[in-house]
Amino acid sequence: MALVEPHGGNGLKPLLLEGAALTQELKHAQTLPTLRVSSREKGDLIMLGIGGFTPLTGFMNQADWQGVCDSMHTAQGLFWPIPITLSASQAQADKISLGSEIALMDPDDGSCLATMQVSEKYTIDKAHECQSVFLTTDASHPGVKLVMQQGEVNLAGPVKVLSNGRFAERFGELFKTPAQTRELFEQMGWSKVAAFQTRNPMHRSHEYLAKVAIETCDGVLIHSLLGNLKAGDIPGDVRAKAIGTLVDKYFVKNTVIQAGYPLDMRYAGPREALLHAVFRQNYGCSHQIVGRDHAGVGSFYGPFDAHHIFDTLPVGALKTEPLKIDVSFWCYKCGGMASGRTCPHSDDDRLQVSGTQLRKSLSEGADVSPEFSRPEVLEILRTYYQSLDKA
């Protein structure tokens, strides 16, 4: 069987230039007015560059923004759950004429990430976007906060991507493009591949979810977010080391591939679960594991809202299917990991395993039981937290 086709059905569409075309466009970019993008927009640009956002060709115009907010479809009918937009201040936008080109600059080091032909300038109802995407306008929600702080004007247009934003240099082989994961899957003989989304090191509950998927799929892509997180989350390089150790010690060889992708978290809960499924389809995954409170934050979403939203999609909107798994935990009476669908015992017999609780215990130097996390993983994480104390 073949791998699932990329979103849109016409192959991967990476927008990153190479060779002579890249050299020429970099030279051309030096002659253009510049706009420094946000961290979130940088991640979106890199995803456009590597084909993760296939078949998008750039930042969305107003009709696409409106359609995605209201019905999760672009004006052309493409399923897409979260707007991919670029903003500028009113003063910046006033200096940019329609049809002109601009250079988009890295917020971290000021290098050129892309060039863009500006086809449209428009303003949006930010509260409407927040309510549609995040289901709230509460400023304490980190995604809402970013949208409300962005520039007053959105700029739309096609982009030519000129850089991977140093993700490959920073993360090495962990940073993989959709073309690279697809090639790996084919080399492994996989066609039924489940993606496991994580922004945390994997504790026992995560390990359980991945192994449940391996029982029915050819393999699992542990797909780790490499962009910005919220304060207190564990950095990508530490997370990758912990996950790699877990895979080496506790998974059958050649059942797991670890990779990373360059986005920031939006914390959009159900809608972000759908965005994850869209780009996992581009990475070649036929399934996506959807556990408790996928891509959630605080108490803004119900534990299974991300399960339910997949049931609302029209047939054919997505090729990547959800693997919905109930809340998992360690059950002392069962003597192992279980879920609400398999364990008949009460909450008193269960050790609930959460990344938030794990981070809290480690940051406070508290003991963590082996039922919560593997000792080899805990050793790596304790070393990281000890380094923070010495800093």
N, C-alpha and C positions, 0 to 999 in steps of 0.2 A: 504493500500500500504506500501511496505517496504522502508526503507531509501536507498539512492543511495549507491552502493557498493564502497568500497575503490578502489583507483587507482591501476590498474594492475589486478583487478578482483579476487584476492585470499585472501581476508580478510586483516585486519590490521596486520602489522608486526613491533611491537615495539621492539627496540633493548636494552631497559633498563633491566638489570638483577635485580633479586629480591631474597630475602631470602638467603639461604646457598650459592647459586651460586654467588650472589653479594659479600658476605663476603669473599669467596674464591678468587674471582677475584681482589678485593681490596688489599688483602694480596699479591697476585701475582704481582700486579702493582707496589708494592714497590720495586721489584727486577729489574724493567725494566728501560732502558734509558728513559728520559723524553723529551717532546717537548711542549712548551707553545703555545697554539693556539691563534688566533686573536679573537676579539669579534664576528666578523661575523661567523667564524668557530665554535665558542662556540654555537651560536644560531642554526647552522646547526646540530651540534652534539645532542643538546637537542631535536630537531625535529626528528632526527633519533631515539632517545631513546624512545620518546612517540608515535611513529608511524605516526607522521605528514608527514614524507617523504616516507611512504609506496609506493612502495615495495623496495626502495633502502636499501642496506645492509652495506653501508659505503661510503667512498670517491671515486670519479670516477677515472677510469684509462684514459690513453691517448685516446684510441679509443672512449670511452664514451664522454670525453671532446670534441673531434673533432666533433662527431656526434651531440651533443647537440648544440654546437656553429653553425654548418653549417645547420642542418636540424631539430633541436629540437627533436631528437630521440637518445637514447643510441644505442650502437652497437647491442644490442639484439632487437631493435625496439620499446622500451618503449618510449612513448611520455614524454619528459621532456624539459622545456624551458630555464633553466639557469643551468650552471655547478655547481655542488656541490663538491668543491675541497678543499684540504688541502695543504698548502705550507710550505716550509722550506728554510732556507738559503742554499747555496751550501755547506758551512762548516758543517752545521747540517746534511744535506743529505749524505755527504761523510762518516759520522760515522755510518750510518744505513745500514745494509746489507739486501738484499732482503730475504723475508721469516721470518725475525726477528720481534719481537714484540716491541712496544713502548707504553709508557703511555702518554696520552694527558692531559695537565694540564690547569686549569682554568686561564685565563689572569688576573682575578680580585683578587683571593685569593690564587692561587697556588695549590688548591686541585685537586685531580685526577678526570677528567670527564669521561675518557674512556680508554680502551686499543685497540690497532690496530695492526693487522698483515700486514706488508708492503709487498704488492705483486708487486708493480711497482714504479719506480722513473722516472720522465720525465720532460722535460722542455716544455714550451708553448710559443706561440707568444701572448704576453699579448695584444698587439694592436689589434690582430685579435679577441680575446675574447671580448674586449671592443667594437669594431665596430659591432660585431655580437649581443651582448647582449644589449648594451646601445645605439647603432646606432651612436656612436661618440667616438673619442679618445681625446676629449678636457679635459685637466687636471683639469678644473674648475668643471667638473661633479663629484660629490662626490663618485659615484660608480666607475668611471674610476680611480680616485685618489687611491682608496683602492686596486684595481687590480694591478695598476702599482707599488704600494709600497710593494706588497706581495713578499714572498721569490722567489728565482730563480727556485726552483725545486718543483714540485708537487709530493706528496706521495699518492698512492692509496692503498686501501685495506679495508677489512671488519672490523667493529668496534663492541666492546661490551661496551655499555654505562653504566656508573656506578653512574651517578648523574643527577639531574635535574637542576644543576647549581644554586641552591637556588632560583629559580623562584617561587616555591611553598611557600617557607618561606617568600619571599619578598612581594608576591602579594596575598597570601591566596587563597580563593575560585575563584578569578578572573582567576588564571592560571588553565586551564582545558585541559586535554588530549583529543584526538579524541575519545577514548573509553568513556570518561565521557560525552562529548557533545552528542554522539550517544545515550547513555543511557537516558540522559535528554530528547532528542527529542522523544524517544520511550515512555517515561513516560507521555509526554505531548500529545501523539497521533499525532505527526507531522511526515509527510513524505516529504512534499514539503517545504523545508527550504531555505531561502535566506540568504546569508552571506553579511554583510556590513563591508567593510574594512575601518579601520580608524587609523591614527596616531595622530589625533587631537581631542579635545573635539567637540561634535556635535553642530553645529549651525543650524539655521532654514532650510538651504538647505539640510543638512544631515538628519534632522528630516523628511523632505518632502520625500526624497528618500526612507527611511526606511518604511514610511507609505504607499507609493505607492506599495512597495513590499508586505506589509501585506495584501493589498487588494486582492492579487492573490495567496499568499502563506499561509501556516499554521502558520508560524512565521518567525521571523528574528533573526539570530545570529549576534549581534554587536560584531565584532571580532577585538580587539584592539591590536596593536603591543606593545610588552613589552620590546623589545630590544633597542639598541642604535638608536638615532635619530640624526639629524643635530643640530648644535647650535641654540638656540632660540626656539626649539620646546618644548611643554609642557610635563612634566614627566608623566609616566604611572599612578601613583597613583592619581595625580590630575585629569587627564583625566577620569579615572574610576569613581571618585566621581562625576564629572560633568555629565557624561553620566548616571550614576545611578539615579541622581536627575531628569534628563530630563525624563528618562523612567518612574519613579515613578509618576511624575506630569502630563505627557502629552501622555502616551501610555495606551491603554487598557491592563488590567492585563492579564498575560499569553500569550502575543503575542511577547515578546522579551526575549531573554537570552543574557546576557553580559558575554563575556569570553575574555581571552587574550592568545597570543601565543608568543614564545620566540625569534623570529628572529629580527635581525637588518634590517633597511630599506636598500635596494640596490639602490633605485630610478631608476629602470630600465624601468619604463613606461610600454609599451605594453607587453614586455616579463615578467615583474614582475606581471602584471595582470594575465597572464597565470599561473605563479607559484602559485599565490594566489588561483586560481581556482583548481589547482591540489591538494593542501593540504586542501582546503575547502571540496573537495570531500572526503578526508580521514576523515574529521571532521563530515561528514554526510550531507553536504549541497548540495541540488540539483541545486541551483542557486546561482549566485554571482552578486550583484549589481555592475555595472560598470558605473560610472558617468563621469564627466569631468576630463580629465588629471589624470587618475587613476595611482597612484604610480609615477607620474612625478616629475620633479624638474626644476625650472627656466623655460626657454623656449625651452628646448631640444626636446619636443614632442608636436605634435598637440593635440588640446583638445579632439579629438575622435580617436586618433591612437589606444588606448586600445580597443575601440569598433571594429575597422576594423580588428585587428589581429585575433579575434575569427573567422572571416569569412574565413580566409585562412587555417584553420585546416582541416585535413582529417576527414571524418566521423568516429566516434568512438574513436578519440584521447582522448577526455574528456567526462565524464558523466555529470559534473557540467556545466550548461548552463549560459550564461551571460544574465542578465537583463539590457539592455542598456537604459540609461535614459539621456535625453538631458540636457543641461545647465539649472539649476534651479535658481530662484531668487524670490524676493518679487516684485509683481507688484502693484503699487498704484492704478491703474485703475481697475484691477481685484479684488483688496482688499484682496490679500492673496498670498501664494506661488504658483508659476506656472513654466512651462518650455517653451522652445522654440516651443514645439509641441502643447502646449495648450493655449499660450498667444498670441493674435494678435497685442499687443501694441509695441511701440517703446522703444529703450534703455532709452530714457528720462523718461519713466514711471517706469523704473525697478531699483531696488536696488540689485546689484550683491553682493552675499554673498560668501566670501572666508576666509579660515582659516588664510592665510597670512595677510590679511587686519585686521582680528579680533585680531591676536596677536600683530600687530603693534599698533592698537588703545589702547589695554589694557596696553601694555608696556609703552606707552606714557601718560597714564592716561586720554585719551580722552573719550568723551561720546560715547556710543554704543546704537543704537536705538533698541527697542524691536522687530522691524521687522527683525533685523539681528540675534539676539540671545535671548533666553528666559532669563528673569531677574534672575531666580534662578541659572542658569548656569553662568551668568555674575558675580553674587556675589561670587561664588566659585573661578572663575578665577581672579577677582580683588584681592581677599584675597591672592592668590598665588603671584601675581605680587607685591603686597605691601610687602610681606615677602622678596622678592628679593631686594627691595629698602632698607630694614632695615639690610640686611645681610652685 
